[in-house]
Amino acid sequence: MNATDLKIGEYEQKLHRIIDTIKNRFETNTKSISDNVKSFRTRIDALEENEKRAIEEIEKLKRSIKEYEKKLLETRDLSILEREKELRRELDDRRSQVDKEVEEIGQLKDLIQKMQAEEKSIEIERKSTQAMVQVRGCITHTGLSIEPISEDEEYDRIRFTYRRLNPARPKITYSFILNIAESSIYSGIREKKNNE
């Protein structure tokens, strides 16, 4: 094993450590968002259960009001009238409570959507950053250069040139041209140059 191979091995180890660090950072952010989403979903479930109970109580109160209205018509008793007013206030309070809970559920659902969008954005950023680190590592180890070539209007062409592939013969460069047609057909041309 020669010195160049050892250097490449060191670069690969550094590259893997950097990739692991990036991966850990993004996984921590993603886990935090996932935990918050779970917490909000639990809160939504509890609020929906409260809403269901409140609606049942509202229906019960409506029935009670109707009974008291009927009794009031039959007896003309003031205590029944007071009880009816009390029940109506309680009904209004319950309706207000249900409205607030429905609003809170909507806000939590919106927040969950935003957090899920943020989670996707973080994942895309993580993959992009990881890809960039790998490309930089490839550029460092192989002397890779990438350049667009616009010779033909039928194809988009990109030349990839490697200047340090063979440490025993550093003056030889290897390259290939990638042809990309609009029909998504790819073809390549290999080149080898002696730079002496």
MOVEN-V631031 format. One record per backbone hydrogen bond with DSSP energy under -1.0 kcal/mol. CO is the residue of the C=O (numbers start at 1). NH is the residue of the N-H. If there is no record, write none. Layout:
co=CO nh=NH
co=CO nh=NH
This chain:
co=2 nh=6
co=3 nh=7
co=4 nh=8
co=5 nh=9
co=6 nh=10
co=7 nh=11
co=8 nh=12
co=9 nh=13
co=10 nh=14
co=11 nh=15
co=12 nh=16
co=13 nh=17
co=14 nh=18
co=15 nh=19
co=16 nh=20
co=17 nh=21
co=18 nh=22
co=19 nh=23
co=20 nh=24
co=21 nh=25
co=22 nh=26
co=23 nh=27
co=24 nh=28
co=25 nh=29
co=26 nh=30
co=27 nh=31
co=28 nh=32
co=29 nh=33
co=30 nh=34
co=31 nh=35
co=32 nh=36
co=33 nh=37
co=34 nh=38
co=35 nh=39
co=36 nh=40
co=37 nh=41
co=38 nh=42
co=39 nh=43
co=40 nh=44
co=41 nh=45
co=42 nh=46
co=43 nh=47
co=44 nh=48
co=45 nh=49
co=46 nh=50
co=47 nh=51
co=48 nh=52
co=49 nh=53
co=50 nh=54
co=51 nh=55
co=52 nh=56
co=53 nh=57
co=54 nh=58
co=55 nh=59
co=56 nh=60
co=57 nh=61
co=58 nh=62
co=59 nh=63
co=60 nh=64
co=61 nh=65
co=62 nh=66
co=63 nh=67
co=64 nh=68
co=65 nh=69
co=66 nh=70
co=67 nh=71
co=68 nh=72
co=69 nh=73
co=70 nh=74
co=71 nh=75
co=72 nh=76
co=77 nh=81
co=78 nh=82
co=79 nh=83
co=80 nh=84
co=81 nh=85
co=82 nh=86
co=83 nh=87
co=84 nh=88
co=85 nh=89
co=86 nh=90
co=87 nh=91
co=88 nh=92
co=89 nh=93
co=90 nh=94
co=91 nh=95
co=92 nh=96
co=93 nh=97
co=94 nh=98
co=95 nh=99
co=96 nh=100
co=97 nh=101
co=98 nh=102
co=99 nh=103
co=100 nh=104
co=101 nh=105
co=102 nh=106
co=103 nh=107
co=104 nh=108
co=105 nh=109
co=106 nh=110
co=107 nh=111
co=108 nh=112
co=109 nh=113
co=110 nh=114
co=111 nh=115
co=112 nh=116
co=113 nh=117
co=114 nh=118
co=115 nh=119
co=116 nh=120
co=117 nh=121
co=118 nh=122
co=119 nh=123
co=120 nh=124
co=121 nh=125
co=122 nh=126
co=123 nh=127
co=124 nh=128
co=125 nh=129
co=126 nh=130
co=127 nh=131
co=128 nh=132
co=129 nh=133
co=130 nh=134
co=131 nh=135
co=132 nh=136
co=133 nh=137
co=134 nh=138
co=135 nh=139
co=136 nh=140
co=137 nh=141
co=138 nh=142
co=139 nh=143
co=142 nh=163
co=142 nh=164
co=145 nh=161
co=147 nh=159
co=149 nh=157
co=156 nh=180
co=157 nh=149
co=158 nh=178
co=159 nh=147
co=160 nh=176
co=161 nh=145
co=162 nh=174
co=166 nh=169
co=169 nh=172
co=171 nh=195
co=173 nh=193
co=174 nh=162
co=175 nh=191
co=176 nh=160
co=177 nh=189
co=178 nh=158
co=179 nh=187
co=180 nh=156
co=181 nh=184
co=185 nh=181
co=187 nh=179
co=189 nh=177
co=191 nh=175
co=193 nh=173
